[in-house]
Amino acid sequence: MTMHIDDALLKRVMDTYGLETKTDAVEYALKELDRKARLRKFMKEGLGLTAAELKDAVYPGYAADRPTPSSRVAEESPPYGAPRPD
């Protein structure tokens, strides 16, 4: 296969990412473009899960009619402006 690639650009990419061959650089670039395209598609389309399925994925075993467990692990904060205990 014959390709015409900017030599300075190719060298910068190889140096930046520690790639040893031109083939490695081209393969790396193609994989990165593919990864970005798949990420954009994922961000646009989402996981395809309902709210209940997503909740179950994050909190396994919790039914949709049960409250989500609190992620709070510390004590309650005092009201805004109240003096803090020493």
C-alpha positions as CSV (number, residue, x, y, z in Angstrom):
1,M,0.0,0.0,0.0
2,T,1.3,3.4,-0.9
3,M,0.4,6.4,1.3
4,H,1.5,10.0,1.2
5,I,1.8,11.2,4.8
6,D,3.4,14.4,6.0
7,D,6.8,13.3,7.3
8,A,7.0,16.0,10.0
9,L,3.5,15.1,11.3
10,L,4.4,11.4,11.3
11,K,7.6,12.0,13.2
12,R,5.8,14.2,15.8
13,V,3.2,11.4,16.4
14,M,5.8,8.7,16.6
15,D,7.9,10.7,19.1
16,T,5.0,11.9,21.2
17,Y,3.5,8.4,21.6
18,G,6.8,6.4,21.6
19,L,5.9,4.5,18.4
20,E,8.8,2.7,16.7
21,T,7.5,2.3,13.1
22,K,5.4,4.1,10.6
23,T,3.0,1.2,10.6
24,D,2.6,1.5,14.4
25,A,1.8,5.2,14.0
26,V,-0.8,4.7,11.3
27,E,-2.4,1.8,13.3
28,Y,-2.4,3.8,16.5
29,A,-4.0,6.8,14.7
30,L,-6.7,4.6,13.1
31,K,-7.5,3.0,16.5
32,E,-7.7,6.4,18.2
33,L,-10.1,7.7,15.5
34,D,-12.3,4.6,15.8
35,R,-12.3,4.9,19.6
36,K,-13.4,8.6,19.4
37,A,-16.2,7.7,16.9
38,R,-17.5,4.9,19.2
39,L,-17.3,7.3,22.2
40,R,-19.3,10.0,20.3
41,K,-21.9,7.3,19.3
42,F,-22.1,6.1,22.9
43,M,-22.5,9.7,24.2
44,K,-25.3,10.4,21.7
45,E,-27.2,7.1,22.0
46,G,-26.5,6.2,25.7
47,L,-26.6,2.8,27.1
48,G,-30.1,2.0,25.9
49,L,-31.2,1.2,29.5
50,T,-34.4,2.4,31.2
51,A,-34.1,4.4,34.4
52,A,-34.9,1.3,36.4
53,E,-32.3,-0.8,34.6
54,L,-29.7,1.9,35.1
55,K,-30.6,2.2,38.8
56,D,-30.3,-1.6,39.2
57,A,-26.9,-1.5,37.5
58,V,-25.7,1.1,40.0
59,Y,-27.6,-0.3,43.0
60,P,-28.0,-4.0,42.4
61,G,-31.0,-5.6,44.1
62,Y,-32.9,-2.4,44.7
63,A,-36.4,-2.4,43.2
64,A,-37.7,0.6,41.4
65,D,-40.3,1.3,44.2
66,R,-37.6,1.3,46.9
67,P,-35.6,4.5,47.7
68,T,-32.1,4.8,46.4
69,P,-29.6,4.2,49.2
70,S,-27.9,7.3,50.4
71,S,-24.3,7.8,49.4
72,R,-23.8,10.0,52.5
73,V,-21.2,8.6,54.8
74,A,-20.6,11.5,57.1
75,E,-22.7,13.2,59.7
76,E,-25.4,15.7,58.7
77,S,-24.0,19.2,58.0
78,P,-25.2,22.0,60.2
79,P,-27.5,24.6,58.6
80,Y,-25.9,27.2,56.5
81,G,-24.5,30.0,58.7
82,A,-24.7,28.0,61.9
83,P,-21.5,27.8,64.0
84,R,-19.5,24.7,63.5
85,P,-18.8,22.5,66.5
86,D,-15.1,22.6,67.6
